[in-house]
């Protein structure tokens, strides 16, 4: 995205060192992706984003609707939505239960 810290390898190895191999490979990948997204979003909020852009992204996450976002905020929202969809799909495949709405409701925005 042109700003912020590059922590891809760090995020993957941090989770890889705390789970059993070869088990939990899906968990390791999802946690690494989530960690990278958190790092990028943190850098947007701390260094790069304008107040209007940050407000728009926060509101988009609260209503879980990325309409009207552009630039970095749009990219971060789409990445977050993709991770939530991936986690929910893995859960459906494993347990037969769709947890998409539960995941969207997590955190300070839920």
The first five atom37 places (N, CA, C, CB, O) and aatype in JSON, in Angstrom:
{
  "aatype": [20, 20, 20, 20, 20, 20, 20, 20, 20, 20, 20, 20, 20, 20, 20, 20, 20, 20, 20, 20, 20, 20, 20, 20, 20, 20, 20, 20, 20, 20, 20, 20, 20, 20, 20, 20, 20, 20, 20, 20, 20, 20, 20, 20, 20, 20, 20, 20, 20, 20, 20, 20, 20, 20, 20, 20, 20, 20, 20, 20, 20, 20, 20, 20, 20, 20, 20, 20, 20, 20, 20, 20, 20, 20, 20, 20, 20, 20, 20, 20, 20, 20, 20, 20, 20, 20, 20, 20, 20, 20, 20, 20, 20, 20, 20, 20, 20, 20, 20, 20, 20, 20, 20, 20, 20, 20, 20, 20, 20, 20],
  "atom_mask": [
    [1, 1, 1, 1, 1],
    [1, 1, 1, 1, 1],
    [1, 1, 1, 1, 1],
    [1, 1, 1, 1, 1],
    [1, 1, 1, 1, 1],
    [1, 1, 1, 1, 1],
    [1, 1, 1, 1, 1],
    [1, 1, 1, 1, 1],
    [1, 1, 1, 1, 1],
    [1, 1, 1, 1, 1],
    [1, 1, 1, 1, 1],
    [1, 1, 1, 1, 1],
    [1, 1, 1, 1, 1],
    [1, 1, 1, 1, 1],
    [1, 1, 1, 1, 1],
    [1, 1, 1, 1, 1],
    [1, 1, 1, 1, 1],
    [1, 1, 1, 1, 1],
    [1, 1, 1, 1, 1],
    [1, 1, 1, 1, 1],
    [1, 1, 1, 1, 1],
    [1, 1, 1, 1, 1],
    [1, 1, 1, 1, 1],
    [1, 1, 1, 1, 1],
    [1, 1, 1, 1, 1],
    [1, 1, 1, 1, 1],
    [1, 1, 1, 1, 1],
    [1, 1, 1, 1, 1],
    [1, 1, 1, 1, 1],
    [1, 1, 1, 1, 1],
    [1, 1, 1, 1, 1],
    [1, 1, 1, 1, 1],
    [1, 1, 1, 1, 1],
    [1, 1, 1, 1, 1],
    [1, 1, 1, 1, 1],
    [1, 1, 1, 1, 1],
    [1, 1, 1, 1, 1],
    [1, 1, 1, 1, 1],
    [1, 1, 1, 1, 1],
    [1, 1, 1, 1, 1],
    [1, 1, 1, 1, 1],
    [1, 1, 1, 1, 1],
    [1, 1, 1, 1, 1],
    [1, 1, 1, 1, 1],
    [1, 1, 1, 1, 1],
    [1, 1, 1, 1, 1],
    [1, 1, 1, 1, 1],
    [1, 1, 1, 1, 1],
    [1, 1, 1, 1, 1],
    [1, 1, 1, 1, 1],
    [1, 1, 1, 1, 1],
    [1, 1, 1, 1, 1],
    [1, 1, 1, 1, 1],
    [1, 1, 1, 1, 1],
    [1, 1, 1, 1, 1],
    [1, 1, 1, 1, 1],
    [1, 1, 1, 1, 1],
    [1, 1, 1, 1, 1],
    [1, 1, 1, 1, 1],
    [1, 1, 1, 1, 1],
    [1, 1, 1, 1, 1],
    [1, 1, 1, 1, 1],
    [1, 1, 1, 1, 1],
    [1, 1, 1, 1, 1],
    [1, 1, 1, 1, 1],
    [1, 1, 1, 1, 1],
    [1, 1, 1, 1, 1],
    [1, 1, 1, 1, 1],
    [1, 1, 1, 1, 1],
    [1, 1, 1, 1, 1],
    [1, 1, 1, 1, 1],
    [1, 1, 1, 1, 1],
    [1, 1, 1, 1, 1],
    [1, 1, 1, 1, 1],
    [1, 1, 1, 1, 1],
    [1, 1, 1, 1, 1],
    [1, 1, 1, 1, 1],
    [1, 1, 1, 1, 1],
    [1, 1, 1, 1, 1],
    [1, 1, 1, 1, 1],
    [1, 1, 1, 1, 1],
    [1, 1, 1, 1, 1],
    [1, 1, 1, 1, 1],
    [1, 1, 1, 1, 1],
    [1, 1, 1, 1, 1],
    [1, 1, 1, 1, 1],
    [1, 1, 1, 1, 1],
    [1, 1, 1, 1, 1],
    [1, 1, 1, 1, 1],
    [1, 1, 1, 1, 1],
    [1, 1, 1, 1, 1],
    [1, 1, 1, 1, 1],
    [1, 1, 1, 1, 1],
    [1, 1, 1, 1, 1],
    [1, 1, 1, 1, 1],
    [1, 1, 1, 1, 1],
    [1, 1, 1, 1, 1],
    [1, 1, 1, 1, 1],
    [1, 1, 1, 1, 1],
    [1, 1, 1, 1, 1],
    [1, 1, 1, 1, 1],
    [1, 1, 1, 1, 1],
    [1, 1, 1, 1, 1],
    [1, 1, 1, 1, 1],
    [1, 1, 1, 1, 1],
    [1, 1, 1, 1, 1],
    [1, 1, 1, 1, 1],
    [1, 1, 1, 1, 1],
    [1, 1, 1, 1, 1],
    [1, 1, 1, 1, 1]
  ],
  "atom_positions": [
    [[0.81, -1.2, 0.0], [0.0, 0.0, 0.0], [0.86, 1.26, 0.0], [-0.93, 0.0, 1.19], [0.34, 2.37, -0.13]],
    [[2.15, 1.08, 0.14], [3.03, 2.22, 0.04], [3.32, 2.93, 1.35], [2.45, 3.18, -0.89], [4.0, 3.95, 1.35]],
    [[2.82, 2.42, 2.46], [3.13, 3.02, 3.75], [3.17, 1.91, 4.8], [2.08, 4.1, 4.13], [2.72, 0.79, 4.56]],
    [[3.71, 2.23, 5.94], [3.64, 1.32, 7.06], [4.74, 0.28, 7.09], [2.35, 0.64, 7.06], [5.63, 0.22, 6.24]],
    [[4.63, -0.53, 8.1], [5.63, -1.55, 8.38], [5.38, -2.81, 7.55], [5.64, -1.9, 9.87], [4.23, -3.15, 7.27]],
    [[6.44, -3.47, 7.17], [6.34, -4.74, 6.44], [6.62, -5.85, 7.45], [7.34, -4.81, 5.22], [7.77, -6.07, 7.83]],
    [[5.57, -6.54, 7.87], [5.69, -7.55, 8.91], [5.17, -8.92, 8.49], [4.95, -7.09, 10.14], [4.82, -9.73, 9.35]],
    [[5.11, -9.2, 7.2], [4.52, -10.45, 6.72], [5.22, -11.67, 7.32], [4.58, -10.51, 5.21], [4.56, -12.51, 7.92]],
    [[6.51, -11.77, 7.17], [7.24, -12.94, 7.68], [7.15, -13.01, 9.2], [8.71, -12.89, 7.23], [6.99, -14.09, 9.77]],
    [[7.27, -11.87, 9.85], [7.18, -11.82, 11.3], [5.83, -12.36, 11.78], [7.39, -10.38, 11.81], [5.78, -13.16, 12.71]],
    [[4.75, -11.93, 11.13], [3.4, -12.38, 11.52], [3.26, -13.89, 11.34], [2.33, -11.65, 10.7], [2.7, -14.56, 12.21]],
    [[3.75, -14.41, 10.23], [3.62, -15.85, 10.0], [4.46, -16.65, 11.0], [4.04, -16.2, 8.57], [3.97, -17.61, 11.58]],
    [[5.71, -16.26, 11.2], [6.57, -17.03, 12.09], [6.15, -16.91, 13.55], [8.0, -16.58, 11.93], [6.38, -17.83, 14.33]],
    [[5.53, -15.79, 13.93], [5.05, -15.66, 15.31], [3.98, -16.7, 15.61], [4.5, -14.24, 15.55], [3.99, -17.3, 16.68]],
    [[3.06, -16.91, 14.69], [2.02, -17.92, 14.92], [2.55, -19.33, 14.65], [0.8, -17.63, 14.03], [2.14, -20.27, 15.33]],
    [[3.43, -19.47, 13.69], [3.96, -20.81, 13.37], [4.72, -21.39, 14.56], [4.88, -20.74, 12.14], [4.71, -22.61, 14.76]],
    [[5.35, -20.56, 15.33], [6.13, -21.05, 16.46], [5.26, -21.46, 17.65], [7.12, -20.0, 16.91], [5.75, -22.07, 18.6]],
    [[3.97, -21.14, 17.59], [3.12, -21.45, 18.73], [2.06, -22.51, 18.44], [2.45, -20.2, 19.19], [1.19, -22.76, 19.29]],
    [[2.1, -23.14, 17.27], [1.15, -24.2, 16.95], [1.91, -25.43, 16.47], [0.14, -23.74, 15.88], [3.06, -25.34, 16.03]],
    [[1.26, -26.58, 16.56], [1.88, -27.85, 16.19], [1.91, -28.04, 14.67], [1.15, -29.02, 16.86], [0.92, -27.77, 13.99]],
    [[3.02, -28.49, 14.17], [3.13, -28.84, 12.76], [2.8, -30.3, 12.6], [4.54, -28.53, 12.2], [3.15, -31.06, 13.5]],
    [[2.19, -30.77, 11.57], [1.55, -30.05, 10.47], [0.11, -29.64, 10.78], [1.57, -30.9, 9.22], [-0.59, -29.12, 9.91]],
    [[-0.32, -29.88, 12.01], [-1.69, -29.52, 12.38], [-1.87, -28.01, 12.4], [-2.04, -30.1, 13.75], [-0.9, -27.25, 12.52]],
    [[-3.09, -27.59, 12.27], [-3.47, -26.18, 12.4], [-2.9, -25.27, 11.32], [-3.04, -25.69, 13.73], [-2.73, -24.07, 11.57]],
    [[-2.59, -25.8, 10.14], [-2.03, -24.93, 9.1], [-3.03, -23.86, 8.68], [-1.62, -25.77, 7.87], [-2.64, -22.74, 8.38]],
    [[-4.33, -24.19, 8.65], [-5.35, -23.2, 8.31], [-5.37, -22.09, 9.34], [-6.73, -23.86, 8.21], [-5.48, -20.91, 9.0]],
    [[-5.27, -22.46, 10.6], [-5.26, -21.46, 11.67], [-4.04, -20.55, 11.54], [-5.26, -22.16, 13.06], [-4.15, -19.34, 11.68]],
    [[-2.88, -21.14, 11.27], [-1.66, -20.33, 11.13], [-1.81, -19.32, 10.0], [-0.44, -21.24, 10.86], [-1.43, -18.15, 10.15]],
    [[-2.36, -19.75, 8.88], [-2.51, -18.86, 7.72], [-3.49, -17.74, 8.05], [-2.99, -19.65, 6.49], [-3.22, -16.58, 7.75]],
    [[-4.63, -18.08, 8.65], [-5.63, -17.07, 8.97], [-5.12, -16.07, 10.01], [-6.9, -17.73, 9.46], [-5.4, -14.87, 9.91]],
    [[-4.4, -16.55, 11.0], [-3.86, -15.64, 12.01], [-2.79, -14.74, 11.4], [-3.27, -16.44, 13.2], [-2.72, -13.56, 11.72]],
    [[-1.96, -15.28, 10.52], [-0.94, -14.46, 9.85], [-1.61, -13.38, 8.99], [-0.02, -15.34, 8.98], [-1.2, -12.22, 9.03]],
    [[-2.63, -13.76, 8.22], [-3.35, -12.77, 7.4], [-3.98, -11.7, 8.28], [-4.43, -13.46, 6.55], [-3.91, -10.51, 7.97]],
    [[-4.61, -12.13, 9.37], [-5.26, -11.18, 10.27], [-4.23, -10.24, 10.9], [-6.02, -11.93, 11.37], [-4.48, -9.04, 11.03]],
    [[-3.09, -10.78, 11.28], [-2.04, -9.95, 11.88], [-1.51, -8.91, 10.91], [-0.89, -10.83, 12.37], [-1.26, -7.76, 11.29]],
    [[-1.35, -9.31, 9.68], [-0.89, -8.37, 8.66], [-1.92, -7.27, 8.46], [-0.61, -9.09, 7.32], [-1.57, -6.09, 8.37]],
    [[-3.19, -7.65, 8.38], [-4.25, -6.66, 8.21], [-4.3, -5.7, 9.39], [-5.61, -7.34, 8.05], [-4.45, -4.49, 9.2]],
    [[-4.16, -6.21, 10.59], [-4.16, -5.35, 11.78], [-2.98, -4.37, 11.73], [-4.09, -6.2, 13.07], [-3.13, -3.2, 12.07]],
    [[-1.82, -4.84, 11.31], [-0.65, -3.97, 11.2], [-0.88, -2.85, 10.19], [0.58, -4.79, 10.8], [-0.57, -1.7, 10.46]],
    [[-1.43, -3.19, 9.03], [-1.69, -2.19, 8.0], [-2.75, -1.2, 8.47], [-2.14, -2.87, 6.68], [-2.59, 0.01, 8.3]],
    [[-3.84, -1.71, 9.07], [-4.89, -0.82, 9.56], [-4.35, 0.09, 10.67], [-6.09, -1.63, 10.08], [-4.68, 1.27, 10.71]],
    [[-3.54, -0.46, 11.55], [-2.94, 0.34, 12.62], [-2.09, 1.46, 12.05], [-2.09, -0.53, 13.54], [-2.15, 2.6, 12.52]],
    [[-1.31, 1.15, 11.03], [-0.48, 2.18, 10.4], [-1.33, 3.23, 9.69], [0.5, 1.54, 9.4], [-0.98, 4.41, 9.68]],
    [[-2.45, 2.81, 9.1], [-3.35, 3.78, 8.49], [-3.89, 4.73, 9.55], [-4.5, 3.06, 7.75], [-3.88, 5.94, 9.36]],
    [[-4.36, 4.18, 10.65], [-4.93, 5.02, 11.71], [-3.87, 5.88, 12.39], [-5.63, 4.15, 12.74], [-4.16, 7.0, 12.8]],
    [[-2.65, 5.36, 12.53], [-1.6, 6.1, 13.24], [-0.87, 7.12, 12.38], [-0.62, 5.15, 13.8], [-0.48, 8.18, 12.88]],
    [[-0.68, 6.83, 11.08], [0.25, 7.65, 10.3], [-0.33, 8.21, 9.0], [1.45, 6.86, 9.98], [-0.03, 9.34, 8.64]],
    [[-1.13, 7.44, 8.31], [-1.4, 7.75, 6.92], [-2.76, 8.37, 6.65], [-1.27, 6.53, 6.12], [-2.88, 9.28, 5.83]],
    [[-3.79, 7.89, 7.33], [-5.15, 8.27, 6.97], [-5.55, 9.65, 7.45], [-6.1, 7.27, 7.53], [-5.13, 10.12, 8.5]],
    [[-6.39, 10.3, 6.62], [-6.98, 11.56, 7.05], [-8.11, 11.27, 8.03], [-7.51, 12.38, 5.82], [-8.6, 10.14, 8.08]],
    [[-8.5, 12.25, 8.8], [-9.57, 12.07, 9.76], [-10.86, 11.64, 9.07], [-9.79, 13.36, 10.55], [-11.58, 10.79, 9.59]],
    [[-11.16, 12.23, 7.92], [-12.37, 11.85, 7.17], [-12.3, 10.4, 6.7], [-12.56, 12.78, 5.96], [-13.28, 9.67, 6.8]],
    [[-11.13, 9.98, 6.19], [-10.97, 8.6, 5.72], [-11.11, 7.6, 6.87], [-9.61, 8.43, 5.04], [-11.74, 6.55, 6.71]],
    [[-10.54, 7.92, 8.01], [-10.61, 7.03, 9.16], [-12.03, 6.95, 9.71], [-9.65, 7.5, 10.27], [-12.5, 5.88, 10.1]],
    [[-12.71, 8.07, 9.73], [-14.11, 8.09, 10.18], [-14.98, 7.25, 9.24], [-14.64, 9.55, 10.24], [-15.82, 6.48, 9.7]],
    [[-14.77, 7.39, 7.94], [-15.54, 6.62, 6.95], [-15.28, 5.13, 7.1], [-15.2, 7.07, 5.52], [-16.21, 4.33, 7.02]],
    [[-14.03, 4.73, 7.32], [-13.7, 3.32, 7.5], [-14.33, 2.77, 8.77], [-12.17, 3.11, 7.54], [-14.89, 1.67, 8.77]],
    [[-14.25, 3.52, 9.85], [-14.85, 3.09, 11.11], [-16.35, 2.89, 10.95], [-14.57, 4.12, 12.22], [-16.9, 1.89, 11.42]],
    [[-17.01, 3.82, 10.3], [-18.46, 3.69, 10.07], [-18.78, 2.5, 9.16], [-19.02, 4.97, 9.46], [-19.76, 1.8, 9.39]],
    [[-17.96, 2.28, 8.15], [-18.18, 1.16, 7.24], [-18.09, -0.17, 7.99], [-17.16, 1.19, 6.08], [-18.89, -1.08, 7.74]],
    [[-17.13, -0.3, 8.89], [-17.0, -1.52, 9.67], [-18.18, -1.67, 10.63], [-15.67, -1.53, 10.45], [-18.68, -2.77, 10.82]],
    [[-18.62, -0.57, 11.23], [-19.76, -0.63, 12.15], [-21.02, -1.13, 11.46], [-20.01, 0.74, 12.75], [-21.77, -1.91, 12.04]],
    [[-21.26, -0.7, 10.23], [-22.47, -1.12, 9.52], [-22.2, -2.3, 8.58], [-23.05, 0.05, 8.72], [-23.13, -2.81, 7.94]],
    [[-20.97, -2.71, 8.49], [-20.47, -3.76, 7.6], [-20.94, -3.54, 6.16], [-20.92, -5.14, 8.09], [-21.59, -4.39, 5.55]],
    [[-20.59, -2.38, 5.66], [-20.94, -2.0, 4.3], [-19.86, -1.04, 3.82], [-22.38, -1.35, 4.23], [-19.73, 0.07, 4.34]],
    [[-19.1, -1.47, 2.82], [-17.98, -0.68, 2.33], [-18.33, 0.35, 1.27], [-16.96, -1.58, 1.8], [-17.44, 0.98, 0.71]],
    [[-19.62, 0.53, 0.99], [-20.01, 1.5, -0.04], [-19.55, 2.89, 0.36], [-21.54, 1.48, -0.25], [-19.69, 3.32, 1.51]],
    [[-19.0, 3.58, -0.62], [-18.53, 4.95, -0.39], [-17.07, 5.05, 0.03], [-19.37, 5.59, 0.65], [-16.51, 6.14, 0.08]],
    [[-16.45, 3.93, 0.34], [-15.03, 3.97, 0.7], [-14.19, 4.04, -0.56], [-14.64, 2.73, 1.54], [-14.59, 3.59, -1.63]],
    [[-13.01, 4.62, -0.41], [-12.06, 4.65, -1.52], [-10.66, 4.51, -0.97], [-12.21, 5.97, -2.35], [-10.44, 4.61, 0.24]],
    [[-9.73, 4.29, -1.85], [-8.32, 4.24, -1.48], [-7.99, 3.18, -0.44], [-7.89, 5.56, -0.96], [-8.47, 2.05, -0.52]],
    [[-7.17, 3.56, 0.53], [-6.7, 2.62, 1.54], [-7.83, 2.08, 2.4], [-5.66, 3.28, 2.43], [-7.83, 0.9, 2.75]],
    [[-8.8, 2.91, 2.74], [-9.93, 2.46, 3.54], [-10.71, 1.36, 2.83], [-10.85, 3.61, 3.86], [-11.1, 0.38, 3.47]],
    [[-10.93, 1.51, 1.54], [-11.62, 0.5, 0.76], [-10.83, -0.8, 0.72], [-11.89, 1.0, -0.66], [-11.39, -1.88, 0.87]],
    [[-9.52, -0.7, 0.51], [-8.67, -1.89, 0.48], [-8.69, -2.63, 1.81], [-7.23, -1.51, 0.12], [-8.77, -3.86, 1.84]],
    [[-8.61, -1.89, 2.9], [-8.61, -2.52, 4.22], [-9.96, -3.17, 4.5], [-8.26, -1.49, 5.31], [-10.01, -4.29, 5.01]],
    [[-11.05, -2.48, 4.17], [-12.36, -3.07, 4.41], [-12.55, -4.34, 3.59], [-13.46, -2.06, 4.06], [-13.05, -5.34, 4.11]],
    [[-12.16, -4.32, 2.32], [-12.3, -5.51, 1.48], [-11.44, -6.66, 2.01], [-11.92, -5.2, 0.03], [-11.87, -7.81, 1.99]],
    [[-10.24, -6.36, 2.48], [-9.38, -7.4, 3.06], [-10.01, -7.97, 4.33], [-7.97, -6.85, 3.36], [-9.98, -9.18, 4.54]],
    [[-10.57, -7.12, 5.16], [-11.24, -7.59, 6.38], [-12.44, -8.47, 6.03], [-11.69, -6.39, 7.24], [-12.63, -9.52, 6.63]],
    [[-13.23, -8.03, 5.07], [-14.38, -8.82, 4.63], [-13.94, -10.17, 4.06], [-15.2, -8.03, 3.57], [-14.58, -11.19, 4.31]],
    [[-12.85, -10.18, 3.3], [-12.33, -11.44, 2.75], [-11.87, -12.39, 3.86], [-11.15, -11.15, 1.8], [-12.13, -13.59, 3.78]],
    [[-11.21, -11.87, 4.88], [-10.75, -12.73, 5.98], [-11.93, -13.29, 6.75], [-9.82, -11.94, 6.93], [-11.95, -14.47, 7.08]],
    [[-12.91, -12.45, 7.03], [-14.11, -12.92, 7.73], [-14.81, -14.0, 6.9], [-15.08, -11.74, 8.0], [-15.23, -15.02, 7.45]],
    [[-14.94, -13.78, 5.61], [-15.57, -14.78, 4.74], [-14.79, -16.09, 4.72], [-15.7, -14.24, 3.31], [-15.38, -17.16, 4.75]],
    [[-13.47, -15.99, 4.68], [-12.64, -17.2, 4.68], [-12.77, -17.97, 5.99], [-11.17, -16.82, 4.44], [-12.9, -19.2, 5.97]],
    [[-12.75, -17.27, 7.11], [-12.9, -17.93, 8.4], [-14.28, -18.6, 8.48], [-12.72, -16.93, 9.57], [-14.39, -19.75, 8.91]],
    [[-15.31, -17.88, 8.08], [-16.67, -18.42, 8.13], [-16.82, -19.63, 7.22], [-17.69, -17.34, 7.74], [-17.45, -20.62, 7.6]],
    [[-16.25, -19.57, 6.04], [-16.34, -20.71, 5.11], [-15.63, -21.93, 5.67], [-15.75, -20.33, 3.75], [-16.13, -23.05, 5.54]],
    [[-14.46, -21.73, 6.28], [-13.75, -22.85, 6.91], [-14.6, -23.46, 8.02], [-12.4, -22.39, 7.47], [-14.63, -24.68, 8.18]],
    [[-15.27, -22.63, 8.77], [-16.12, -23.11, 9.87], [-17.32, -23.88, 9.32], [-16.59, -21.94, 10.75], [-17.71, -24.9, 9.89]],
    [[-17.92, -23.4, 8.24], [-19.04, -24.1, 7.61], [-18.59, -25.48, 7.14], [-19.62, -23.27, 6.42], [-19.28, -26.48, 7.35]],
    [[-17.44, -25.52, 6.49], [-16.94, -26.8, 5.98], [-16.66, -27.78, 7.12], [-15.67, -26.59, 5.16], [-16.9, -28.98, 6.99]],
    [[-16.15, -27.27, 8.22], [-15.76, -28.16, 9.32], [-16.94, -28.52, 10.22], [-14.67, -27.51, 10.14], [-17.04, -29.66, 10.67]],
    [[-17.83, -27.56, 10.49], [-18.88, -27.78, 11.48], [-20.31, -27.64, 10.93], [-18.7, -26.84, 12.61], [-21.27, -27.98, 11.62]],
    [[-20.45, -27.14, 9.7], [-21.77, -26.98, 9.11], [-22.56, -25.8, 9.64], [-22.54, -28.21, 9.34], [-23.78, -25.74, 9.45]],
    [[-21.89, -24.85, 10.29], [-22.57, -23.69, 10.87], [-21.94, -22.41, 10.31], [-22.49, -23.71, 12.44], [-20.72, -22.26, 10.32]],
    [[-22.79, -21.51, 9.83], [-22.31, -20.23, 9.3], [-22.18, -19.22, 10.44], [-23.28, -19.69, 8.2], [-23.17, -18.88, 11.1]],
    [[-20.96, -18.75, 10.68], [-20.7, -17.82, 11.78], [-20.35, -16.42, 11.26], [-19.57, -18.34, 12.66], [-19.77, -15.61, 11.99]],
    [[-20.7, -16.13, 10.02], [-20.34, -14.85, 9.42], [-20.81, -13.67, 10.27], [-20.93, -14.74, 8.01], [-20.02, -12.78, 10.59]],
    [[-22.08, -13.67, 10.64], [-22.61, -12.54, 11.42], [-21.96, -12.45, 12.79], [-24.13, -12.68, 11.58], [-21.73, -11.35, 13.3]],
    [[-21.66, -13.59, 13.39], [-20.97, -13.58, 14.69], [-19.61, -12.91, 14.57], [-20.81, -15.02, 15.25], [-19.23, -12.12, 15.43]],
    [[-18.88, -13.22, 13.51], [-17.56, -12.62, 13.3], [-17.67, -11.13, 13.04], [-16.84, -13.3, 12.15], [-16.85, -10.35, 13.53]],
    [[-18.67, -10.72, 12.28], [-18.86, -9.3, 11.98], [-19.21, -8.51, 13.24], [-19.96, -9.12, 10.93], [-18.92, -7.31, 13.33]],
    [[-19.82, -9.17, 14.19], [-20.23, -8.48, 15.42], [-19.14, -8.43, 16.49], [-21.43, -9.16, 15.99], [-19.33, -7.8, 17.53]],
    [[-18.0, -9.08, 16.25], [-16.91, -9.08, 17.23], [-16.25, -7.71, 17.33], [-15.87, -10.13, 16.86], [-16.33, -6.9, 16.41]],
    [[-15.61, -7.49, 18.43], [-14.77, -6.31, 18.58], [-15.52, -5.07, 19.03], [-14.09, -6.02, 17.3], [-16.71, -5.12, 19.34]],
    [[-14.81, -3.98, 19.07], [-15.39, -2.74, 19.6], [-16.48, -2.15, 18.72], [-14.31, -1.71, 19.79], [-17.22, -1.27, 19.16]],
    [[-16.59, -2.63, 17.48], [-17.58, -2.07, 16.58], [-18.89, -2.83, 16.62], [-17.05, -2.06, 15.16], [-19.92, -2.33, 16.16]],
    [[-18.89, -4.05, 17.18], [-20.05, -4.93, 17.15], [-21.18, -4.52, 18.04], [-19.65, -6.28, 17.51], [-22.21, -5.19, 18.08]]
  ]
}
